[in-house]
Amino acid sequence: MTTIELLTPEAAFETLGLSLPPAPLPLGVYKPYLIDGKYLYLSGHGPVNDDKSLIIGRIGKDLDIEEGKLAARQVGLTMLSTIKTHVGSLNKIKRVIKILGMVNCVTEFERHPYVINGCSELFAQVWGTENGIGVRSAVGMGTLPDNIPVEIEAMFELHQD
């Protein structure tokens, strides 16, 4: 076990020196999160910047693969913001269950998993490799809302008090 895995998720996040953007409000008819028993479901999130703007662009046309990976990390930060805003603390999450990552890319692009690693690596840094890595799908899309490069939805297991 590494030193970071001995920290609480909140403390582990603090060591990263990253900031959280504001938790987004729904722009349609849906809930940004739902708690059902011991599970937390997060609706699809996009890459929100600290100033509430979105990262925009198609990977392979407007953004390169590394910019796409950073956009996926920004989606992860946006999801962490939603968790802190609505659940109260990253420490209330026991583990990541599943991530579905959607990549807005040109048809020739084939490295969707690499892009979604931006989010997966962040979650592993926050909850450790045992609890921060869940099952995952990473797929390409012809388009995403507002031309965002990445949208991710996730399911988490909550600690039972």
N, C-alpha and C positions, 0 to 999 in steps of 0.2 A: 504494500500500500504506500502510495506517495504521500508526502506531507499535505498536499492540497486535498487529498481524499480524506484527511482527518479533520478538515475544516467543515463547518456548517456550510450549506449552499450560499447563504448570505455572505459569510466571510470569504468563501472561495470567489464569489463574484467581485467583492471589494478588491481582492488581490489583482484582478485583471485590469483595473484602472479604466474601465469602460463606463460610459454613461447610458442611461436608459431614455429613450424618447418618450413622449407622452403616450399613454395607452389610447389607441384609436377608438373612436365612436363608430357604431355601425352605420354604413352608408346604404343600407338596404333593410329588408325585412328579415332579420336574423338576430341571434344573440351572439356576442363576441365570445362568450364562455358559457358552459353549463356544467354544474356539478350533479352527478347522479351516484349516490352512495359514496363509494371510495374512489370514484373516477372524476377527473376534470377533463373536459373536452374543450379545446380551443378551436374556434372557427378559423378559416383561412385568413392569414395575416400577410400583409405586404411589408416592404421595407420602408418604414417611417423614420425620417431623420429627426434629430433633436428639435428642429424648428417646425415640425409637423409636415414638412414637404415629403414627397415620395421620391425614391430613386426610380428613374424611368429609363426604359430602353430594352431592346431585344438583344439577347446574347448571340454573338456571332455577326451582328450588324452594328449596333450602337455601343455595345459593351463587350470587352473580352472576357475570357473565362475567369481570370483573377478578379475582375470587377464583379462578375456574377457571384463568385464565392463570397466576396465582401457583402454583396447585397443579401445573400442568404444569411450571413451572420447578423446583418441589420434586422432581418426578419426575426431571427432568434431573440435579439435584444427587444424588439417590439413585443414579442410573446412574453418575455420576462416582465416587461412593464405591465402587460395585462394581468399576469399572475399577481404581481405585487399590488396593483391597484384594486383588484377584485377579490383576491384570496387573502391578501395581507402580507405574505412572506414567502420567499422561495423555500424556506425551511419546512413549509407545510407540504411540499411535494416529496413523496417517497422515492419515485422513480419515473423515468420516461418510459411509456409503453410503446407508442407508435408515432412516427412522423410520416406525413405524406407531403413530399416536395414537388412542386410544379414549376417548371422552368420555361419561360417565354424565350424561345430561341428559333433560329433559322432551321430549316428542315435538315440541313447537313450536320447539325450539331449532335454529338452523341455522348457527351461527357456529363450528363445530368447528375449522376451521383457525386462527381467531383464538386460541382456547384453546391449541392445540398450539404456537402460536408461542412460548409461554412457555419451552418446552424448546428449540425450534429457535433462538431468539435466544440462549439460554445457550450452546449448542454453537457458534454462530457467534462468540461472544465468546471462547470458549476456543481454538478451532482456526482462527479467522479465517473470512472469508466464502468464500474459495476451498475450504478443506477442511472447514469446519464445517457447511456446508449441503449436504445430500444430497437424494435423492428422498424423497417423503413421502406418506403417506395420513393423513387425519384423518377419523374417522367417529364417528357417534353410536351409543350403546348404550342399551338399555332399563334395564340394570343392570350393575354391575361388582362384583367380589368385595368383601365387607365395606362396600359402599356408598361406595367411594372415587370421587372425581370424575373421575379420569384414570388410565389405564394406558397405558404406552408400552413398546414393544419396539424394538430397534435393531440395526443391523448396521454394523460399522466395519471399515476396512482397517487392518492393523497395518503398522508399518515392518518391513522385512525386514533383519535384522542381518547 
